[in-house]
């Protein structure tokens, strides 16, 4: 090959390289495609869904708005799923089952199993965030992004196939006593112990309040948990106390 041909070849490669690079999948695109099960052109939307406010304070760049949307979509899909699965059950049963399926702890567990702990962008210098419920929030934001990207029917299918069927087993959930708080109160009464649920802290996380509840038994703190409502925080603290005490 003559020098002129070599030069022309180099020019052609240099010209084509940026064009060809557009067709190569980035690592993020591969990861998000594997997570949601399809290839999307709306990568910015999904990047936003993975941004916690600790790294992106601007509401247009973090996932809080998508979390709000996804929370509503998940609630609607789960309600529809339960309504059809249990045609003869009353409102009380359906409400309790929905609470078991979409409570903060459950969604956080599902999110971690999906690998969202690794994909969520948050301030890793904040030790409290690593053990908080933000990954469940990310899951809600992800659902919000899928809804905006693919609308309701595909999102509904995704929630059923990617969340409910692999991680939420109805037979097991039916057997769970949702009011864990009553369980530990009953245990304390039988043991003759004084138990108190103490509001230990209240702070703003974005536009939402985050409550910290301590469970104090005979003046000793045995568990402490956070939640977006006092009820959620109390239930999570009760569950932790039960595990700690081996009840």
C-alpha positions as CSV (number, residue, x, y, z in Angstrom):
1,X,0.0,0.0,0.0
2,X,1.4,3.4,-1.0
3,X,1.8,6.3,1.4
4,X,-1.1,8.1,-0.2
5,X,-3.4,5.2,0.4
6,X,-2.3,4.9,4.0
7,X,-3.0,8.6,4.5
8,X,-6.4,8.3,2.9
9,X,-7.1,5.2,5.1
10,X,-6.2,7.1,8.3
11,X,-8.3,10.1,7.3
12,X,-11.3,7.7,6.7
13,X,-10.9,6.0,10.1
14,X,-10.6,9.4,11.9
15,X,-13.8,10.5,10.0
16,X,-15.8,7.4,10.8
17,X,-14.6,6.9,14.4
18,X,-17.1,9.4,16.0
19,X,-19.9,8.1,13.9
20,X,-19.2,4.5,14.8
21,X,-18.8,5.3,18.5
22,X,-22.5,6.5,18.5
23,X,-23.5,2.9,17.8
24,X,-21.5,1.5,20.7
25,X,-23.5,0.9,23.9
26,X,-22.1,2.7,26.9
27,X,-21.7,0.8,30.1
28,X,-24.6,2.7,31.6
29,X,-26.8,1.8,28.6
30,X,-25.9,-1.9,28.9
31,X,-26.7,-1.8,32.7
32,X,-30.0,0.0,32.4
33,X,-31.1,-2.2,29.4
34,X,-30.4,-5.3,31.5
35,X,-32.3,-3.8,34.5
36,X,-35.4,-2.7,32.7
37,X,-35.4,-5.4,30.0
38,X,-35.4,-3.3,26.9
39,X,-33.2,-0.8,25.1
40,X,-34.2,2.9,25.6
41,X,-33.2,6.0,23.8
42,X,-34.2,8.1,26.9
43,X,-31.0,7.6,28.9
44,X,-31.1,11.0,30.6
45,X,-34.5,10.1,32.1
46,X,-33.1,6.9,33.7
47,X,-29.9,8.7,34.8
48,X,-32.2,11.1,36.6
49,X,-34.1,8.2,38.2
50,X,-30.8,7.0,39.8
51,X,-29.7,10.4,41.2
52,X,-30.4,10.9,44.9
53,X,-30.7,14.5,46.0
54,X,-27.5,14.1,48.0
55,X,-25.6,14.3,44.6
56,X,-28.1,16.4,42.6
57,X,-29.9,19.0,44.6
58,X,-31.8,20.5,41.7
59,X,-35.3,18.8,41.5
60,X,-35.0,18.5,37.7
61,X,-31.8,16.4,38.1
62,X,-32.6,14.2,41.1
63,X,-35.2,11.4,41.4
64,X,-37.7,12.8,43.9
65,X,-40.3,13.8,41.3
66,X,-40.0,10.4,39.6
67,X,-40.2,8.7,43.0
68,X,-43.5,10.5,43.6
69,X,-44.9,9.3,40.2
70,X,-43.6,5.8,40.6
71,X,-45.1,5.4,44.1
72,X,-48.5,6.2,42.7
73,X,-48.0,3.8,39.7
74,X,-46.8,0.9,41.9
75,X,-49.8,1.5,44.3
76,X,-52.3,1.4,41.4
77,X,-50.8,-1.8,39.8
78,X,-50.6,-3.6,43.2
79,X,-54.2,-2.7,44.0
80,X,-55.3,-4.0,40.5
81,X,-53.3,-7.2,41.0
82,X,-54.8,-7.9,44.4
83,X,-58.3,-7.0,43.3
84,X,-58.1,-9.7,40.6
85,X,-56.2,-12.3,42.6
86,X,-58.6,-12.2,45.5
87,X,-62.1,-11.7,44.1
88,X,-63.9,-12.7,47.3
89,X,-61.7,-10.9,49.9
90,X,-62.9,-7.7,51.6
91,X,-61.4,-4.2,51.6
92,X,-59.6,-4.8,54.9
93,X,-57.7,-7.8,53.7
94,X,-56.8,-6.1,50.4
95,X,-55.5,-3.0,52.2
96,X,-53.4,-5.1,54.5
97,X,-51.9,-7.1,51.7
98,X,-51.1,-4.0,49.8
99,X,-49.3,-2.6,52.8
100,X,-47.2,-5.7,53.1
101,X,-46.2,-5.5,49.4
102,X,-45.3,-1.8,49.1
103,X,-44.1,-0.8,52.5
104,X,-40.7,1.0,52.6
105,X,-38.8,-2.0,53.9
106,X,-40.2,-4.3,51.3
107,X,-39.5,-2.0,48.4
108,X,-35.9,-1.4,49.7
109,X,-35.3,-5.2,49.9
110,X,-36.6,-5.6,46.3
111,X,-34.4,-2.8,45.1
112,X,-31.3,-4.2,46.7
113,X,-32.0,-7.7,45.2
114,X,-32.3,-6.0,41.8
115,X,-28.9,-4.4,42.1
116,X,-30.1,-0.8,42.6
117,X,-27.8,-0.3,45.6
118,X,-24.8,-0.4,43.2
119,X,-26.5,1.7,40.5
120,X,-28.0,4.5,42.7
121,X,-25.9,7.6,42.7
122,X,-25.7,9.1,46.3
123,X,-23.3,10.6,48.7
124,X,-21.3,7.6,49.8
125,X,-19.5,9.7,52.5
126,X,-22.9,9.9,54.3
127,X,-22.9,6.6,56.3
128,X,-26.5,7.0,57.2
129,X,-27.6,6.8,53.5
130,X,-26.0,3.4,53.0
131,X,-28.4,1.8,55.5
132,X,-31.4,4.0,54.8
133,X,-34.4,3.3,52.6
134,X,-33.2,5.3,49.6
135,X,-32.9,2.3,47.3
136,X,-36.6,1.6,47.6
137,X,-37.1,5.3,46.6
138,X,-34.8,4.7,43.6
139,X,-37.0,1.7,42.6
140,X,-40.1,3.9,42.7
141,X,-38.2,6.5,40.6
142,X,-37.2,3.8,38.1
143,X,-40.9,2.8,37.8
144,X,-41.8,6.5,37.2
145,X,-39.2,6.6,34.4
146,X,-40.5,3.4,32.7
147,X,-44.0,4.9,32.9
148,X,-42.9,8.1,31.2
149,X,-40.8,6.1,28.6
150,X,-43.4,3.4,27.8
151,X,-46.7,4.4,29.3
152,X,-49.0,2.4,31.7
153,X,-49.5,-1.0,30.2
154,X,-45.9,-1.8,29.7
155,X,-45.1,-0.4,33.2
156,X,-47.8,-2.6,34.7
157,X,-46.4,-5.6,33.0
158,X,-42.9,-4.7,34.2
159,X,-44.0,-4.3,37.8
160,X,-45.8,-7.7,37.8
161,X,-43.0,-9.6,36.1
162,X,-40.0,-7.9,37.6
163,X,-41.2,-7.0,41.1
164,X,-44.3,-9.0,42.2
165,X,-43.6,-12.5,40.7
166,X,-39.9,-12.8,41.6
167,X,-40.0,-11.2,45.0
168,X,-43.5,-11.1,46.5
169,X,-44.9,-14.5,47.4
170,X,-48.6,-14.2,48.3
171,X,-48.8,-17.3,50.4
172,X,-46.0,-16.1,52.7
173,X,-47.3,-12.5,52.8
174,X,-50.7,-13.7,53.9
175,X,-49.1,-15.3,57.0
176,X,-47.2,-12.2,58.1
177,X,-48.5,-10.2,61.0
178,X,-48.4,-6.7,59.6
179,X,-48.6,-5.1,63.0
180,X,-45.2,-6.0,64.3
181,X,-45.5,-3.2,66.8
182,X,-48.3,-5.0,68.6
183,X,-46.2,-8.2,68.7
184,X,-43.3,-6.6,70.6
185,X,-45.6,-4.7,72.9
186,X,-47.3,-8.0,73.8
187,X,-44.0,-9.6,74.4
188,X,-42.9,-6.7,76.8
189,X,-46.2,-7.0,78.7
190,X,-45.7,-10.7,79.2
191,X,-42.1,-10.1,80.4
192,X,-43.1,-7.4,82.8
193,X,-41.0,-4.8,80.9
194,X,-41.6,-1.2,80.3
195,X,-41.5,-0.4,76.5
196,X,-41.7,3.0,74.9
197,X,-41.6,4.2,71.2
198,X,-39.7,7.4,71.4
199,X,-39.5,10.0,68.6
200,X,-35.8,10.6,68.6
201,X,-35.5,12.8,65.6
202,X,-37.2,14.5,62.7
203,X,-35.5,15.9,59.6
204,X,-36.2,17.0,56.1
205,X,-35.0,14.8,53.2
206,X,-35.8,16.8,50.1
207,X,-39.4,17.8,50.6
208,X,-40.3,14.8,52.8
209,X,-40.0,14.5,56.6
210,X,-37.8,11.6,57.8
211,X,-38.7,10.4,61.4
212,X,-36.4,8.4,63.7
213,X,-38.1,6.2,66.3
214,X,-36.2,4.5,69.2
215,X,-37.6,1.5,71.0
216,X,-36.7,1.8,74.6
217,X,-37.1,-1.2,76.9
218,X,-36.5,-0.6,80.6
219,X,-34.6,2.6,79.8
220,X,-32.4,0.9,77.2
221,X,-32.5,1.7,73.5
222,X,-32.8,-1.7,71.7
223,X,-33.6,-0.5,68.2
224,X,-33.6,2.7,66.2
225,X,-35.1,3.1,62.7
226,X,-36.1,5.8,60.2
227,X,-39.2,6.2,58.1
228,X,-41.2,8.7,56.1
229,X,-44.0,8.4,58.6
230,X,-43.9,7.7,62.3
231,X,-45.9,4.5,61.7
232,X,-43.4,3.2,59.2
233,X,-40.5,4.1,61.4
234,X,-42.2,2.4,64.4
235,X,-42.8,-0.8,62.4
236,X,-39.3,-0.9,61.2
237,X,-37.9,-0.3,64.7
238,X,-40.2,-3.0,66.1
239,X,-39.0,-5.5,63.4
240,X,-35.4,-4.7,64.2
241,X,-36.0,-5.1,68.0
242,X,-37.7,-8.4,67.5
243,X,-34.6,-9.6,65.5
244,X,-32.2,-8.2,68.0
245,X,-34.0,-9.8,71.0
246,X,-34.7,-13.1,69.2
247,X,-38.4,-13.0,69.9
